[in-house]
Amino acid sequence: MSDTNTNTDAESVPGNGFPADIDASEIDVGERAESAVERNAKRTPRGLVLRVQDLQKTFGGIRAVDGVSFAVEEGTLTGLIGPNGAGKSTTFNCITGALTPTNGIVYFNGEEVTGQSPHEIANRGLIRTFQIARELEEMTVLENMMLAPGGQSGESLIRAVTPGLRADVVRQERAIRDRAWELLERFELDHLAGEYAGSLSGGQRKLLELARALMADPEMILLDEPLAGVNPTLETKLLERLHELCASGYTFLLVEHDMDVIMNHCDPIIVMHQGSILTVGSSEEIRVDEQVIEAYLGADI
C-alpha cells in the first residue's frame, strides 16, 4: 500500500472531489492517457468519481495488475477492454474490495477506499455487478429487489417485533417496495415480480441485477460483462437504460467483450494489456491505435 496521507475533512476537499493535496489533472497513466482525461475534463465541468493510482496485484510471482492508473468522470459510460488475461476482472476486484491490492491507491469521491471490505465500499455508493448474475434463485424477483438496500430497520429483531417501533419498519418497507416496483417497471420486469428469480432467462437476470444494484442507491456501478448471454432485444433495452441513467447522473465503468457495444456506446475507453494500461481515448482513437490492434492480434474492431 502507498504511504500517501489521504486523511482530509470536508473543508479540504475542493470542487474536483479530491483532497486538497491532490491535483486531479495529474493522472499518472502515461502521456496518451493523460491527454484523453484532460480532453474529457475540458468537455464538461463534472468531476472525477473514481481514481486508481499505480494499482498492483500479484499472485505468487505473477503480476495480474501491474501499475494501473486511470480515472472515471462523473456521468460517463466508460469502457474497460483488453484481451483475455489483461487484468480487467482483477482490477475490478481490487477496486471493489473483493481483493486487497498489493500496492497502489483507489480513491472514490476523493476519499481513499483501498483495501476496504466490499460492503464498506458499497455503502459509500460504489457497487458492482458480476459476469454471472448472482440473484437469489429461490426468492421472487420482488424479494430480490427489496433485499438490496442496506440499513433496513426490519433487520433489527427488536424493531421488527416491538409495537412502538414496528410502525417505522412498516413505513420503510412500503417505501422500499414502492421503489422496487418503480425500478421493475423501468426495466420492464414488473410482470415477473412474483416469479422466482431462478426461472428468469439470462437476459432478464442481467436486467434484474442492474435494477437490484440501483436499489442500493449507488453513485457509480462497475459492470462486468452485463451483456453476456443477452439476446439482441434485451441488449438494446439494457443499453437504453444505461444511457438514461448516465443522463440522470449515474456513472458506469463497463467491461465488455462485444467491441461493437464498446465502440458505439462508451466514451472514453480504457485499454488494458498484460496487466497494464495500454491507452485511453475515444472510440475513434482506439479504433485506429496500432498498439490496440496489435494487442488484439489484428482483429477488426
N, C-alpha and C positions, 0 to 999 in steps of 0.2 A: 504494500500500500504506500501511496505517496505520503510524505510528512507534511504536505502543504496544509497550513492552518486555514480552514474554511469557516471557523466559527464567526457568526455575524448576527446582528439583530436587525429588526425591521427597518430601522432608520439608516442602516449602512447599505441597504440593497437599492441600487439605482434603478432607473426605468427599464434597463435591459434585462432585469431579472437575475443578475449575478452579483455576488459580493463586491464591495467597492474596490477591493484589491485585484479584481479580475477584469481584464479588458475583453469584452465579448468579441471584439474584432480579431483577437489574437487566437485563432483556432489552429492548433498545430496539426494540420492534416496535409501539409505539403502545399507547394505553391499553387497547383491546379485546383485543389480542393478549397483553399482559402479564397481564391478568385470566385468560385461558384457561390460560396456562402456570402461573400461580400456583395455579389450581384443580387442575390435574393434579398439581402438586408436593405439594399437601396430601393428595391422594388416595392417594399412595404415597410411601415414603421413597426410592425409587430416584433416581439422579442423572441428569444431562443428558449424553448421549453426544456429541451434535453441537450446536454453537452457531455460528450465522452472524451476523455483525455488520456492518451497513452495507455489504453486498456490492454492488459496482457492476461492470458490464461494458459498455464502449462499443465499437461498431464504426463507425469514422469519426465522424459526428455523431449516430449513433443509440445511445441508451441501452437496450440489451436488458434489462439488470438495473439497477434504479435504487434503491439504498439498502435492499436486502433484509436483514431481520433476523428470525431465528426460532431456536427451539431444539427438539431432539427428545429425548424422555425414553427412558431405557433400558427395553427390553422392550415397546415400543409398536409398533403398526402405524399410523404417522402418514400421513395422506393429504396430497398436494400437488396442488391443482387450479387451474384457470383456463382461460379461453377460449384458443383458438389464438393464438399470438403473445404470451402473457402473460409468457414468460421462464422457463418451468419447465425446459426442457431445458438452456438456457444456465446456469441456476442449478446444475443437476446437474453440468454440465461444469466449472464453476468450483470446485465443492466437491471433485470427484474428480481435479482436476489436468489434465483434457483442455484446459481454457482457463485462462489466468492472469487473475485479476480485475484490473480497472483500479484498484479500491480496495476496502477492506474486509478483514475478517479471518475466517478459518474455523478453529474450534477443534474438535479431535476428542479426546475424553477429557482435556480441559483443556490440551492442547498445540496450539500453532498449526501448522497444516499448509498455510497459504496459499501457493500458488504451487509447492508440491512436485510432483514428477512423479507420474503415475498409479501407477507401480509402487511408489514410496516410500509413497504414501498407502495403497495396497493392502496393503503389508507391515505397516502399522500396524493393519490389521483393518477398513478401510473399503473395501468392494467395491461395484461397481455392475454392473447388467445393462443390456441395451440393448433398445430398442423392436423392432429387428430382430435376432433371435438370431444370435450370431456363433460358432457351433460350427465346428469344423474338419471340413468335409464329407467329406473322403476318409480320415478316421480313424474307427475304430469308436467307439461310444458309450463303451465302457470305456476306450479310449485317450484320449478327450477328458477323461474324469474324472481319469485318472491323471496327465495332463499339468498339471493345475491347481495343485497345491501347489508353492510356491516352495522354493528352497534344497535341492533334491534332490541327494544325493551322486552319483547317476549322471550328473549334468550335468557332472561333472569327468572328463575323459578318463583322467587318471591313476588316480583311484579306480575307474573302471569297468573298467580292464584289469589293474591291479596285483593279483596273487594275494592279498597280505596285506591289501589294503583292499577287495577285491571283496565279501567276506562282509558288510561293513556296508551296501554298496549293495543287496545281495540282501535283507537283513533289512528295510531301509527300503522297498524296493519291495513286499515282501509286505505290510507294514503299510498302505501306500498302496492296494494292490489290495483289501485287506480293507475298508478304509474306503470305497472306491469301490463295492464290492458292497453294503455296508450302506446307502449312500445310494440306490443304484439300486433296491434292494428297497423302501426307504421311499417312493420316488416311483413305485413300480410300473413301473420301466423295466428291471428286471433281465432280462426276457425279450428285450430288444432290445440287450443288452450287446455282442453280436457284429456287430450291423448297422452299416453306415456311417451316420454322423450325418446326412449329406445326404439319406438316404432317409426320415427321420422326418417326421411331419406337423408342421404349425405348432405345435399344442399340445404335442406331445411335445418339440419343440425348446425351448419355453419351460420345460418341466419339467426338461429336461437342463441348460439354462443356470442355473437356480436351484440344481440339485443340484451342478453344477460349481463355482458360486460358493461353496457350503458346503465344498467340498474345500479351499479356501484358508483355512479356519478363521477366518472373519471375525467381528467383533463386531457390525457393522452392514452392511446391504445396502441400496443405493439401487436401487429397481426402476422402470425406465422402461417403462410400459405392458406389464406382464407378461402381461396377459390379451388383448391384441390378437390377433385371429385364432384364439383358442382356443375350441373347442366347449364347450357347457354342461357336459358331463360332466367334461372335463379342467379346466374353470374351477373347478368345485366342488372337485375333488381338489386343485388348486393352492392355493385359499383355505384348505382344511382344513390343508394342510401349513404355510402361513404362520402360522396361529393356533397350531399345535402348536409351531412354532419360537419364536414370541413367548413362549409359556408356559415354554419352556426357557431363555429369557434373551436370545434374539436381538432385534435392533432393526431396524425397517424404515421407510424413507421411500418412499412409493409414489406415483408419478404414474400416473393412470389416467383415461381419458375416460368410462368407464362409471360414471355417477353413482350407480346403484343399488349397485354394489360399494363405492364410496367411502362412501356414507351408511350402509350396513349393516355394514361391516367395519372402518372406520378411526376412530380416536379418539386425538388430536384431528385436525382437518382444517385445513390452511393454504390460504388462497385468495390467488392472485396475480392481478393485473390490470395490464396495461400496464407490466410490469417491476417492480412494487412489491407489497408485501403489502397486501391489502385487509382481511383479517380472519383471526382464528384462533378456533376454537371447536369445540364438539361438533356432531354431525350435526343435532341438534335446533336448535341456534343457527344453524347455517349455512343450514338449510332455509328459515328464515323471515327471514333477513337481507336487507333491501331492497337493500343495495349489491350483494350477490351475485346476487340476482335480476336486477337491472339489468345487471350485467356479462354475464350470460348471456342478455341480451335477453328476459327474461321467461320463459325456458324452465322447464318444470316439472321441478324437481329433487327 
